[in-house]
Amino acid sequence: MHLHESPKLKKLIDQCCRGQTKAQYALFKQTYSYAMGICARFSSGPEEAKEILNDGFLKVFTQIKRYSPDLSFAGWIRRIMINTAIDHYRKNKKYTESHTGIEQVPDRPDMNHTLAQMHSEDILQLVQDLPPAYRMVFTLHVVEEFSHKEIAGILGISMGTSKSNLSKARLRLQQALNKISTSTEQVYGKE
């Protein structure tokens, strides 16, 4: 994405503020990959990511007059997409994960090797396969670097639940990686 603060971007934003649909389409095309990457991390798959993306761009274009040129435009879009993903999660939340004990994930030295052998799309799929509550906390904490206190406030859960959901997400990811590692060893033999 080339969203460096340029006169061309400023002109495009000004045109979007005036409701020019060609400018909106150009801005959409220019920011699509960046915004989709954010939405994909919070979704369970491509269809949900597109739904979040569309809702997010609706907010971008209805609120673009609020954008301040003093801020990074990429950061502004990122914040809208994250907030839209959070709203989507809240709207579609089917259950709340309880906060029982925090399980410790055993450390396996060959997990780094397994991760290094995987494509980013495969890693994203593992995260997308997590239950919504785990995926949301994992992405907010690990990818977006929110604190548990911030996550608790955003999602309306306790800090303990945030920590527990993160621990459970990591455990599930570890189990998925163990399964992949075991299947790889069975197919190719141990190195």
Z-matrix of the N, CA and C atoms (Angstrom, degrees):
N
C 1 1.443
C 2 1.512 1 108.02
N 3 1.282 2 116.59 1 133.91
C 4 1.455 3 121.14 2 178.79
C 5 1.523 4 108.31 3 -110.68
N 6 1.315 5 115.44 4 80.20
C 7 1.458 6 119.80 5 -178.76
C 8 1.512 7 111.54 6 -108.45
N 9 1.329 8 116.40 7 25.88
C 10 1.455 9 117.04 8 178.00
C 11 1.521 10 107.60 9 -61.33
N 12 1.306 11 114.65 10 145.34
C 13 1.461 12 120.59 11 -175.27
C 14 1.529 13 109.23 12 -67.31
N 15 1.307 14 116.42 13 94.48
C 16 1.459 15 122.18 14 -176.83
C 17 1.527 16 109.69 15 -118.31
N 18 1.324 17 116.91 16 162.37
C 19 1.470 18 119.48 17 175.37
C 20 1.537 19 111.77 18 -58.50
N 21 1.344 20 116.36 19 -34.27
C 22 1.469 21 120.55 20 179.05
C 23 1.537 22 110.48 21 -63.87
N 24 1.335 23 116.54 22 -43.91
C 25 1.463 24 120.54 23 178.47
C 26 1.527 25 110.00 24 -64.68
N 27 1.319 26 116.94 25 -43.97
C 28 1.469 27 121.10 26 179.46
C 29 1.527 28 110.28 27 -58.40
N 30 1.330 29 116.65 28 -43.31
C 31 1.467 30 121.07 29 179.22
C 32 1.530 31 110.35 30 -63.45
N 33 1.329 32 116.82 31 -42.68
C 34 1.460 33 122.03 32 179.04
C 35 1.528 34 110.57 33 -61.69
N 36 1.320 35 116.60 34 -43.52
C 37 1.468 36 121.17 35 178.80
C 38 1.527 37 109.96 36 -63.82
N 39 1.330 38 117.01 37 -43.76
C 40 1.472 39 120.92 38 177.89
C 41 1.526 40 110.95 39 -59.15
N 42 1.325 41 116.79 40 -42.14
C 43 1.467 42 120.78 41 179.10
C 44 1.529 43 110.65 42 -66.07
N 45 1.328 44 116.92 43 -37.98
C 46 1.469 45 120.80 44 177.41
C 47 1.526 46 110.15 45 -64.94
N 48 1.323 47 116.91 46 -38.07
C 49 1.469 48 121.37 47 178.02
C 50 1.528 49 110.67 48 -61.25
N 51 1.317 50 116.48 49 -29.51
C 52 1.469 51 121.06 50 179.06
C 53 1.538 52 111.35 51 -88.91
N 54 1.335 53 116.61 52 4.82
C 55 1.462 54 121.00 53 175.29
C 56 1.514 55 115.19 54 78.17
N 57 1.315 56 118.01 55 21.43
C 58 1.465 57 120.65 56 -179.69
C 59 1.532 58 109.72 57 -76.74
N 60 1.323 59 115.44 58 115.54
C 61 1.465 60 120.01 59 -174.01
C 62 1.526 61 113.13 60 -65.67
N 63 1.327 62 118.11 61 -33.16
C 64 1.467 63 119.56 62 177.82
C 65 1.526 64 110.42 63 -63.69
N 66 1.315 65 116.44 64 -38.85
C 67 1.468 66 120.60 65 178.32
C 68 1.525 67 110.12 66 -68.12
N 69 1.334 68 116.47 67 -39.52
C 70 1.464 69 119.76 68 178.21
C 71 1.524 70 110.19 69 -62.32
N 72 1.321 71 116.70 70 -42.96
C 73 1.458 72 120.42 71 178.79
C 74 1.530 73 110.73 72 -63.82
N 75 1.329 74 116.58 73 -42.31
C 76 1.473 75 120.39 74 179.19
C 77 1.528 76 110.66 75 -63.29
N 78 1.322 77 116.71 76 -41.58
C 79 1.466 78 120.36 77 178.74
C 80 1.531 79 110.39 78 -66.73
N 81 1.326 80 116.35 79 -40.35
C 82 1.461 81 121.35 80 176.87
C 83 1.527 82 110.02 81 -58.53
N 84 1.332 83 117.18 82 -49.58
C 85 1.469 84 121.21 83 -179.95
C 86 1.527 85 111.31 84 -61.33
N 87 1.328 86 116.08 85 -40.08
C 88 1.459 87 120.71 86 -176.63
C 89 1.527 88 111.79 87 -69.43
N 90 1.317 89 117.76 88 -30.58
C 91 1.469 90 120.93 89 -174.86
C 92 1.527 91 113.37 90 -108.07
N 93 1.332 92 117.88 91 -1.56
C 94 1.464 93 122.16 92 -174.44
C 95 1.532 94 112.95 93 -54.45
N 96 1.312 95 117.67 94 -54.15
C 97 1.472 96 120.68 95 -175.42
C 98 1.521 97 111.41 96 -60.93
N 99 1.312 98 116.03 97 -44.09
C 100 1.465 99 120.95 98 179.55
C 101 1.532 100 110.61 99 -61.11
N 102 1.333 101 116.16 100 -49.98
C 103 1.463 102 120.72 101 -178.04
C 104 1.530 103 111.07 102 -66.54
N 105 1.327 104 117.38 103 -39.88
C 106 1.469 105 120.71 104 179.69
C 107 1.523 106 110.67 105 -63.99
N 108 1.313 107 117.43 106 -37.43
C 109 1.462 108 120.60 107 177.10
C 110 1.520 109 111.72 108 -59.35
N 111 1.318 110 116.08 109 -40.44
C 112 1.466 111 120.79 110 178.31
C 113 1.523 112 109.61 111 -66.94
N 114 1.319 113 116.78 112 -49.00
C 115 1.471 114 121.41 113 -177.70
C 116 1.525 115 111.72 114 -62.77
N 117 1.321 116 117.27 115 -37.95
C 118 1.468 117 121.15 116 -178.80
C 119 1.524 118 111.25 117 -62.45
N 120 1.328 119 117.44 118 -36.04
C 121 1.469 120 120.09 119 -179.75
C 122 1.520 121 112.27 120 -65.79
N 123 1.318 122 117.21 121 -25.15
C 124 1.458 123 121.10 122 -177.66
C 125 1.526 124 112.99 123 -98.97
N 126 1.317 125 118.15 124 -4.38
C 127 1.462 126 120.79 125 -172.31
C 128 1.520 127 112.21 126 -106.03
N 129 1.333 128 114.20 127 168.99
C 130 1.465 129 119.70 128 177.88
C 131 1.524 130 111.51 129 -91.01
N 132 1.317 131 117.82 130 -5.57
C 133 1.459 132 121.01 131 179.75
C 134 1.515 133 110.96 132 171.82
N 135 1.335 134 116.49 133 -178.40
C 136 1.466 135 121.08 134 -174.91
C 137 1.533 136 114.79 135 -59.42
N 138 1.319 137 117.31 136 -40.05
C 139 1.475 138 119.56 137 -177.93
C 140 1.526 139 111.06 138 -65.77
N 141 1.320 140 116.50 139 -44.69
C 142 1.463 141 119.76 140 178.65
C 143 1.529 142 110.29 141 -66.41
N 144 1.325 143 117.29 142 -37.95
C 145 1.470 144 120.82 143 178.04
C 146 1.528 145 110.22 144 -61.14
N 147 1.337 146 117.34 145 -42.10
C 148 1.470 147 121.02 146 178.80
C 149 1.526 148 111.03 147 -64.73
N 150 1.329 149 115.93 148 -38.49
C 151 1.464 150 120.20 149 178.54
C 152 1.535 151 110.30 150 -62.73
N 153 1.325 152 116.23 151 -46.00
C 154 1.465 153 120.70 152 178.26
C 155 1.528 154 109.59 153 -63.60
N 156 1.326 155 116.37 154 -43.64
C 157 1.465 156 121.42 155 179.94
C 158 1.529 157 111.16 156 -59.05
N 159 1.325 158 116.80 157 -47.43
C 160 1.467 159 120.20 158 -179.56
C 161 1.523 160 111.46 159 -62.33
N 162 1.337 161 116.46 160 -44.65
C 163 1.468 162 119.65 161 176.92
C 164 1.522 163 110.48 162 -61.69
N 165 1.322 164 115.97 163 -39.63
C 166 1.460 165 120.81 164 179.78
C 167 1.516 166 112.18 165 -64.24
N 168 1.334 167 116.99 166 -44.30
C 169 1.469 168 119.07 167 179.57
C 170 1.523 169 111.69 168 -68.71
N 171 1.320 170 117.12 169 -30.85
C 172 1.462 171 119.19 170 174.01
C 173 1.533 172 109.13 171 -59.74
N 174 1.334 173 116.27 172 -43.49
C 175 1.468 174 120.64 173 177.62
C 176 1.529 175 111.17 174 -66.02
N 177 1.334 176 116.61 175 -41.12
C 178 1.469 177 120.03 176 179.22
C 179 1.525 178 109.58 177 -56.41
N 180 1.331 179 116.86 178 -49.43
C 181 1.459 180 119.62 179 -174.51
C 182 1.528 181 113.24 180 -76.09
N 183 1.328 182 117.81 181 -27.13
C 184 1.468 183 118.37 182 176.83
C 185 1.530 184 111.55 183 -81.59
N 186 1.331 185 116.94 184 -21.63
C 187 1.464 186 120.04 185 -177.88
C 188 1.530 187 113.47 186 -110.99
N 189 1.311 188 117.98 187 7.83
C 190 1.466 189 120.09 188 -172.89
C 191 1.530 190 112.39 189 -62.58
N 192 1.319 191 116.92 190 -25.74
C 193 1.472 192 119.24 191 177.26
C 194 1.525 193 111.25 192 -66.64
N 195 1.324 194 116.90 193 -20.21
C 196 1.471 195 121.48 194 178.70
C 197 1.529 196 112.60 195 -82.51
N 198 1.323 197 116.98 196 -13.71
C 199 1.461 198 120.16 197 -179.34
C 200 1.523 199 109.74 198 -62.89
N 201 1.319 200 115.50 199 132.92
C 202 1.461 201 121.64 200 177.86
C 203 1.525 202 109.18 201 -102.25
N 204 1.332 203 117.58 202 125.88
C 205 1.467 204 120.72 203 179.85
C 206 1.531 205 113.02 204 -60.85
N 207 1.334 206 116.95 205 -13.77
C 208 1.465 207 120.43 206 177.01
C 209 1.528 208 111.23 207 -72.03
N 210 1.328 209 116.68 208 -19.81
C 211 1.466 210 122.03 209 -178.24
C 212 1.526 211 110.53 210 -95.44
N 213 1.308 212 115.26 211 158.37
C 214 1.465 213 120.91 212 173.34
C 215 1.528 214 108.00 213 -70.33
N 216 1.325 215 117.41 214 128.50
C 217 1.458 216 120.29 215 179.81
C 218 1.525 217 110.54 216 -66.42
N 219 1.331 218 116.77 217 -39.64
C 220 1.469 219 120.26 218 177.92
C 221 1.528 220 109.84 219 -61.44
N 222 1.323 221 117.09 220 -41.64
C 223 1.463 222 121.08 221 177.95
C 224 1.519 223 111.91 222 -64.31
N 225 1.330 224 116.10 223 -37.89
C 226 1.465 225 121.13 224 179.48
C 227 1.527 226 110.14 225 -65.03
N 228 1.333 227 116.61 226 -45.69
C 229 1.476 228 120.67 227 178.16
C 230 1.531 229 109.92 228 -64.18
N 231 1.322 230 116.67 229 -42.66
C 232 1.470 231 121.29 230 179.25
C 233 1.526 232 110.23 231 -56.73
N 234 1.323 233 116.62 232 -46.45
C 235 1.465 234 121.17 233 -178.76
C 236 1.527 235 110.18 234 -62.53
N 237 1.324 236 118.08 235 -42.11
C 238 1.466 237 120.97 236 179.41
C 239 1.528 238 110.39 237 -64.19
N 240 1.326 239 117.88 238 -43.69
C 241 1.468 240 120.74 239 -179.02
C 242 1.533 241 110.86 240 -65.41
N 243 1.327 242 117.46 241 -40.91
C 244 1.466 243 120.31 242 178.23
C 245 1.524 244 109.98 243 -64.35
N 246 1.328 245 117.08 244 -46.63
C 247 1.464 246 120.08 245 179.38
C 248 1.523 247 111.50 246 -62.73
N 249 1.318 248 117.05 247 -36.66
C 250 1.465 249 120.79 248 177.50
C 251 1.530 250 110.23 249 -66.02
N 252 1.326 251 117.29 250 -40.77
C 253 1.471 252 120.87 251 177.41
C 254 1.526 253 110.34 252 -63.21
N 255 1.324 254 116.79 253 -40.14
C 256 1.469 255 120.72 254 178.06
C 257 1.525 256 109.85 255 -64.84
N 258 1.335 257 117.10 256 -44.71
C 259 1.470 258 120.56 257 177.26
C 260 1.525 259 110.69 258 -60.06
N 261 1.322 260 116.46 259 -41.94
C 262 1.466 261 121.56 260 179.10
C 263 1.535 262 109.98 261 -61.67
N 264 1.320 263 116.33 262 -43.55
C 265 1.464 264 120.95 263 178.58
C 266 1.524 265 110.19 264 -60.55
N 267 1.329 266 116.41 265 -48.25
C 268 1.472 267 120.32 266 -178.91
C 269 1.527 268 111.10 267 -60.66
N 270 1.325 269 116.17 268 -42.03
C 271 1.462 270 121.46 269 -177.80
C 272 1.529 271 110.91 270 -66.15
N 273 1.310 272 117.04 271 -35.42
C 274 1.461 273 121.48 272 -174.51
C 275 1.520 274 114.23 273 -103.88
N 276 1.300 275 116.45 274 8.56
C 277 1.463 276 120.70 275 -177.11
C 278 1.526 277 109.41 276 -63.19
N 279 1.316 278 115.65 277 119.76
C 280 1.460 279 120.42 278 -177.50
C 281 1.524 280 112.07 279 -97.10
N 282 1.291 281 116.01 280 -23.47
C 283 1.449 282 120.15 281 179.61
C 284 1.518 283 108.85 282 -158.22
N 285 1.305 284 115.52 283 161.52
C 286 1.458 285 120.85 284 177.32
C 287 1.512 286 107.64 285 -111.72
N 288 1.305 287 115.47 286 130.01
C 289 1.457 288 119.31 287 178.10
C 290 1.520 289 108.47 288 -72.25
N 291 1.318 290 116.85 289 134.19
C 292 1.460 291 119.51 290 177.36
C 293 1.515 292 108.86 291 -78.72
N 294 1.297 293 116.28 292 161.04
C 295 1.462 294 118.62 293 -179.76
C 296 1.520 295 109.81 294 -109.98
N 297 1.304 296 113.35 295 81.49
C 298 1.450 297 119.75 296 174.76
C 299 1.514 298 106.96 297 -79.63
N 300 1.293 299 118.48 298 -151.80
C 301 1.463 300 120.09 299 -178.54
C 302 1.510 301 112.64 300 -70.61
N 303 1.304 302 115.23 301 159.52
C 304 1.458 303 120.78 302 177.49
C 305 1.517 304 107.39 303 -92.03
N 306 1.326 305 115.34 304 117.05
C 307 1.455 306 119.21 305 179.90
C 308 1.521 307 109.41 306 -81.18
N 309 1.296 308 116.29 307 142.93
C 310 1.458 309 120.73 308 175.91
C 311 1.521 310 108.28 309 -90.98
N 312 1.291 311 115.39 310 134.08
C 313 1.457 312 120.57 311 179.11
C 314 1.515 313 107.89 312 -91.18
N 315 1.330 314 117.28 313 121.52
C 316 1.457 315 118.34 314 179.02
C 317 1.522 316 110.33 315 -64.54
N 318 1.306 317 116.01 316 142.48
C 319 1.459 318 121.10 317 -178.59
C 320 1.521 319 108.96 318 -87.16
N 321 1.322 320 116.02 319 126.31
C 322 1.459 321 120.36 320 176.57
C 323 1.507 322 108.17 321 -117.25
N 324 1.317 323 117.87 322 120.10
C 325 1.451 324 120.33 323 -176.79
C 326 1.520 325 114.44 324 -59.43
N 327 1.339 326 118.30 325 -28.51
C 328 1.457 327 119.41 326 -177.32
C 329 1.533 328 113.23 327 -80.85
N 330 1.340 329 117.93 328 -1.77
C 331 1.461 330 120.31 329 178.54
C 332 1.525 331 111.36 330 -66.89
N 333 1.327 332 117.25 331 -37.00
C 334 1.463 333 119.45 332 177.29
C 335 1.522 334 109.91 333 -61.70
N 336 1.319 335 116.46 334 -38.67
C 337 1.462 336 120.85 335 177.73
C 338 1.534 337 109.85 336 -64.23
N 339 1.334 338 116.23 337 -44.27
C 340 1.462 339 120.34 338 179.30
C 341 1.519 340 110.21 339 -60.61
N 342 1.339 341 117.24 340 -46.40
C 343 1.463 342 121.07 341 178.94
C 344 1.519 343 111.59 342 -61.59
N 345 1.319 344 116.54 343 -40.71
C 346 1.465 345 120.66 344 -178.98
C 347 1.526 346 111.41 345 -63.99
N 348 1.328 347 117.20 346 -28.22
C 349 1.463 348 121.56 347 -178.83
C 350 1.534 349 112.84 348 -83.25
N 351 1.330 350 117.02 349 -12.30
C 352 1.465 351 120.97 350 -174.91
C 353 1.526 352 111.39 351 -91.19
N 354 1.311 353 116.02 352 151.00
C 355 1.460 354 122.43 353 173.78
C 356 1.524 355 108.01 354 -82.12
N 357 1.316 356 116.87 355 153.67
C 358 1.467 357 120.80 356 -178.91
C 359 1.531 358 111.21 357 -59.77
N 360 1.338 359 117.62 358 -32.78
C 361 1.462 360 120.36 359 178.85
C 362 1.532 361 110.79 360 -64.40
N 363 1.336 362 116.67 361 -36.36
C 364 1.464 363 120.69 362 179.29
C 365 1.524 364 110.80 363 -69.09
N 366 1.326 365 116.04 364 -39.31
C 367 1.465 366 120.08 365 178.13
C 368 1.524 367 109.37 366 -66.04
N 369 1.339 368 116.74 367 -43.75
C 370 1.462 369 120.90 368 177.18
C 371 1.522 370 110.32 369 -58.44
N 372 1.338 371 117.54 370 -40.77
C 373 1.460 372 120.82 371 179.90
C 374 1.524 373 111.13 372 -62.53
N 375 1.331 374 117.30 373 -39.42
C 376 1.467 375 120.09 374 177.19
C 377 1.527 376 110.60 375 -60.27
N 378 1.322 377 116.56 376 -42.36
C 379 1.470 378 120.41 377 178.90
C 380 1.525 379 109.81 378 -67.52
N 381 1.329 380 117.30 379 -41.17
C 382 1.462 381 120.48 380 179.84
C 383 1.527 382 112.12 381 -65.20
N 384 1.327 383 117.22 382 -25.70
C 385 1.463 384 121.12 383 179.80
C 386 1.526 385 113.08 384 -77.48
N 387 1.322 386 117.44 385 -10.61
C 388 1.463 387 120.47 386 178.30
C 389 1.530 388 110.02 387 -67.24
N 390 1.344 389 117.92 388 151.96
C 391 1.466 390 119.62 389 172.54
C 392 1.538 391 109.27 390 -58.49
N 393 1.330 392 117.79 391 149.89
C 394 1.468 393 120.99 392 -174.55
C 395 1.533 394 114.89 393 -51.00
N 396 1.319 395 118.03 394 -44.42
C 397 1.471 396 120.17 395 -178.08
C 398 1.527 397 111.07 396 -64.20
N 399 1.316 398 116.99 397 -41.31
C 400 1.468 399 120.93 398 178.92
C 401 1.529 400 110.51 399 -67.48
N 402 1.345 401 115.40 400 -45.40
C 403 1.464 402 120.63 401 -178.45
C 404 1.530 403 111.05 402 -60.58
N 405 1.329 404 116.63 403 -42.79
C 406 1.457 405 120.76 404 -177.85
C 407 1.525 406 110.57 405 -63.42
N 408 1.332 407 117.13 406 -49.31
C 409 1.467 408 120.57 407 -179.24
C 410 1.526 409 110.21 408 -65.40
N 411 1.327 410 117.43 409 -44.07
C 412 1.468 411 120.89 410 -179.85
C 413 1.527 412 110.54 411 -58.40
N 414 1.318 413 116.89 412 -48.63
C 415 1.462 414 120.44 413 -177.50
C 416 1.521 415 111.46 414 -66.46
N 417 1.331 416 116.94 415 -43.59
C 418 1.466 417 119.03 416 179.27
C 419 1.527 418 111.38 417 -63.21
N 420 1.329 419 117.26 418 -40.92
C 421 1.469 420 120.01 419 -175.58
C 422 1.528 421 112.42 420 -80.96
N 423 1.311 422 116.88 421 -51.01
C 424 1.464 423 120.84 422 -172.53
C 425 1.531 424 112.07 423 -80.83
N 426 1.309 425 117.28 424 -44.93
C 427 1.463 426 120.28 425 -175.11
C 428 1.529 427 111.48 426 -86.45
N 429 1.327 428 116.55 427 -47.96
C 430 1.467 429 120.34 428 -175.60
C 431 1.531 430 113.10 429 -92.13
N 432 1.334 431 117.28 430 -6.60
C 433 1.466 432 124.69 431 174.33
C 434 1.527 433 114.53 432 62.52
N 435 1.335 434 116.85 433 37.40
C 436 1.454 435 121.25 434 172.83
C 437 1.525 436 108.48 435 -79.88
N 438 1.320 437 116.94 436 149.62
C 439 1.466 438 120.89 437 175.93
C 440 1.531 439 108.48 438 -80.13
N 441 1.333 440 116.26 439 164.18
C 442 1.469 441 119.45 440 177.86
C 443 1.523 442 110.45 441 -63.89
N 444 1.312 443 117.07 442 -33.44
C 445 1.465 444 120.73 443 178.15
C 446 1.531 445 109.81 444 -63.91
N 447 1.336 446 116.64 445 -44.14
C 448 1.469 447 120.84 446 178.59
C 449 1.528 448 110.62 447 -64.91
N 450 1.323 449 116.62 448 -43.20
C 451 1.468 450 120.86 449 -179.76
C 452 1.523 451 110.10 450 -62.52
N 453 1.322 452 116.36 451 -43.32
C 454 1.466 453 120.81 452 179.30
C 455 1.528 454 110.13 453 -58.13
N 456 1.321 455 116.53 454 -44.44
C 457 1.463 456 120.55 455 179.41
C 458 1.520 457 112.65 456 -66.18
N 459 1.317 458 116.52 457 -41.90
C 460 1.468 459 121.60 458 -178.09
C 461 1.527 460 111.27 459 -66.21
N 462 1.330 461 116.48 460 -44.94
C 463 1.469 462 120.96 461 -173.88
C 464 1.523 463 113.66 462 -93.76
N 465 1.333 464 116.91 463 -6.84
C 466 1.460 465 119.56 464 -179.56
C 467 1.520 466 112.74 465 69.58
N 468 1.329 467 116.28 466 38.66
C 469 1.463 468 122.03 467 177.48
C 470 1.521 469 107.90 468 -124.86
N 471 1.315 470 116.92 469 170.94
C 472 1.464 471 119.60 470 177.75
C 473 1.527 472 109.82 471 -80.81
N 474 1.324 473 115.92 472 161.86
C 475 1.467 474 119.75 473 176.11
C 476 1.524 475 109.93 474 -61.99
N 477 1.335 476 116.80 475 -36.75
C 478 1.462 477 120.91 476 178.19
C 479 1.521 478 111.86 477 -61.32
N 480 1.320 479 116.52 478 -40.70
C 481 1.463 480 120.54 479 177.71
C 482 1.521 481 110.38 480 -66.03
N 483 1.330 482 116.26 481 -40.41
C 484 1.463 483 120.01 482 177.66
C 485 1.525 484 110.25 483 -60.42
N 486 1.329 485 116.87 484 -47.57
C 487 1.468 486 121.04 485 -180.00
C 488 1.527 487 110.91 486 -63.49
N 489 1.325 488 115.97 487 -42.13
C 490 1.459 489 120.41 488 -179.84
C 491 1.529 490 111.04 489 -64.64
N 492 1.337 491 116.61 490 -45.02
C 493 1.466 492 119.77 491 179.56
C 494 1.520 493 111.25 492 -63.38
N 495 1.337 494 117.27 493 -37.10
C 496 1.464 495 120.31 494 176.72
C 497 1.523 496 110.07 495 -64.76
N 498 1.316 497 116.21 496 -44.81
C 499 1.460 498 120.39 497 179.69
C 500 1.531 499 110.85 498 -61.73
N 501 1.327 500 116.07 499 -43.45
C 502 1.464 501 120.25 500 179.61
C 503 1.528 502 111.25 501 -67.37
N 504 1.326 503 116.77 502 -36.40
C 505 1.470 504 120.06 503 176.63
C 506 1.519 505 109.77 504 -63.51
N 507 1.327 506 116.15 505 -45.67
C 508 1.467 507 119.88 506 179.14
C 509 1.525 508 110.79 507 -62.43
N 510 1.329 509 116.52 508 -40.44
C 511 1.460 510 120.42 509 178.72
C 512 1.530 511 110.48 510 -61.82
N 513 1.321 512 116.86 511 -45.68
C 514 1.474 513 120.00 512 179.44
C 515 1.524 514 111.21 513 -64.04
N 516 1.333 515 116.47 514 -40.33
C 517 1.466 516 119.56 515 177.63
C 518 1.523 517 110.32 516 -64.73
N 519 1.333 518 116.02 517 -41.33
C 520 1.464 519 120.70 518 178.13
C 521 1.530 520 109.98 519 -61.04
N 522 1.335 521 116.73 520 -43.79
C 523 1.462 522 120.47 521 179.24
C 524 1.532 523 110.81 522 -63.22
N 525 1.326 524 116.54 523 -40.80
C 526 1.469 525 120.28 524 178.43
C 527 1.524 526 110.32 525 -64.75
N 528 1.335 527 116.73 526 -41.31
C 529 1.467 528 120.32 527 178.03
C 530 1.524 529 111.18 528 -66.26
N 531 1.329 530 116.83 529 -39.20
C 532 1.467 531 120.52 530 176.73
C 533 1.527 532 110.22 531 -59.98
N 534 1.328 533 115.78 532 -42.92
C 535 1.460 534 121.03 533 -180.00
C 536 1.534 535 110.25 534 -63.34
N 537 1.329 536 116.37 535 -43.50
C 538 1.466 537 120.84 536 178.68
C 539 1.522 538 109.92 537 -64.59
N 540 1.325 539 116.00 538 -43.99
C 541 1.461 540 121.24 539 -179.43
C 542 1.525 541 110.60 540 -61.87
N 543 1.327 542 116.42 541 -43.35
C 544 1.462 543 121.38 542 179.78
C 545 1.526 544 110.41 543 -64.50
N 546 1.357 545 117.33 544 -43.82
C 547 1.470 546 119.47 545 179.37
C 548 1.513 547 111.07 546 -64.67
N 549 1.330 548 116.96 547 -38.38
C 550 1.465 549 120.56 548 179.02
C 551 1.521 550 110.14 549 -64.76
N 552 1.333 551 116.40 550 -42.26
C 553 1.466 552 120.34 551 179.12
C 554 1.522 553 110.53 552 -63.52
N 555 1.334 554 117.34 553 -38.48
C 556 1.459 555 120.52 554 -179.54
C 557 1.525 556 111.24 555 -67.66
N 558 1.327 557 116.45 556 -35.89
C 559 1.463 558 120.13 557 -178.52
C 560 1.519 559 111.29 558 -78.08
N 561 1.347 560 116.59 559 -46.31
C 562 1.464 561 120.36 560 -172.66
C 563 1.525 562 114.09 561 -105.38
N 564 1.313 563 117.68 562 -8.78
C 565 1.459 564 120.55 563 -176.19
C 566 1.515 565 110.58 564 80.41
N 567 1.308 566 117.03 565 158.65
C 568 1.472 567 121.16 566 179.52
C 569 1.504 568 109.52 567 -69.84
N 570 1.346 569 114.24 568 144.39
C 571 1.472 570 118.65 569 178.44
C 572 1.498 571 110.16 570 -85.13
